[in-house]
């Protein structure tokens, strides 16, 4: 079509204006990008000093993990195995170093500079608030010191009765499986873990308007959403996450948790505090964590408010569910798969416990072989296969000066199967924990509860609980399991699990 000179000029001028706007917008974007890259120059330079799998521009190594859930652990292992520790990966804009060498793990875990949890632990805050698991900084340090008495030897001695009560209930509940087909033992153990922690933490569980029995499934779902956010780096951004169905579901669960929390806050905790103040006797023997927590509030009013306690209660409830059940379930599977080892454990139980109705701490200290089996199972199947820290300032790891804003992924899973430290790394071999063998091994080759200032607050508590459960199960039932250690295909979420479920069979124990 023929254009007049004037029309052509107008069109030319319009094109020019559009181009001008385009460049005017592009220049600040490019400038911003340049500034962004310049501010990260230390990070880019540092990343060239560390070996790791090839990365794509912008996406880094993120696409590799867009695989089926059951493949994620293998992808991790295969990606890391060819490289020395630490190994470099990029997840979008985030530089992540994977550490699997026990010497390096020791330097990191023991350093007071490395106590800040990775940025994505904040995704847990809607549920756990500023409890010990998620918090960092000075307030965290004071809280950890203040809460330590909840897990003292004296308190654990008192908790033993509650643990035994629930172990007996567990064994009664499992009776329906005797001589039946194989079943997944985890649901029984999860229910027991939940009931016993409710008993210790919330005392008056039946008085709340929320059906407290729904809580375990909310905790599981919440962990699932948390794991999805970690592994899909675009969900790290709140503005994207808030547009997903995950967010809607999380908000609903958060509301439910808030209702329960508010009820405890406004009823039980103040009542316990009042009772304690009126009674004036803070040194009496407590059997309840809630009561002890309330006592700590009275003793430390400046550091520990009722609101803080709510976050701590929620944290203890969430952290104690899956962890202990899963460790006991894996141990049941292993003892079922290796009958000669199970026989040895039962022989020891008969010698130490005999016909006693309940087990105490003194009895547990004599169950050395059961302890070895439990630890060996936690070595092969660590409940926390990876833990994460962020550098908040430059950190010296051997010859490497790691800049700030790097995420360190500490691979407990790799340390637990490192052939340099374990005679039979992929087999169930309790002799790995014979005292003379332990004495010779690197202390950071076995880290089921982590170590250093941010280690699990409940290590002794959990060992006590798990041993009481295992002893009670084994004194009542013979366990069978068709999966040996090497047959168990693992899938990873925030923990690791057997793909086939925690399948065992039971027979009545006759001896
Ligand atoms: C078999 C049982 C358990 C295992 C294997 C286990 C393991 C761990 C690990 C590896 C950590 C460090 C996590 C990290 O740094 O990211 C941790 C921290 C923690 N665990 Fe456990 N845990 C168990 C049971 C429990 C129980 C029963 C409770 C509460 C009653 C609990 C409460 C906590 C808390 C509050 C932290 C945070 C400590 C801190 O950062 O200072 N855990 N646990």
Boltz pocket constraint, residues with backbone or C-beta under 6 A from the ligand:
constraints:
  - pocket:
      binder: B
      contacts: [[A, 117], [A, 132], [A, 133], [A, 135], [A, 144], [A, 315], [A, 316], [A, 317], [A, 319], [A, 320], [A, 321], [A, 323], [A, 324], [A, 327], [A, 383], [A, 384], [A, 386], [A, 387], [A, 388], [A, 447], [A, 448], [A, 449], [A, 450], [A, 453], [A, 454], [A, 455], [A, 456], [A, 457], [A, 458], [A, 461], [A, 462]]
      max_distance: 6.0
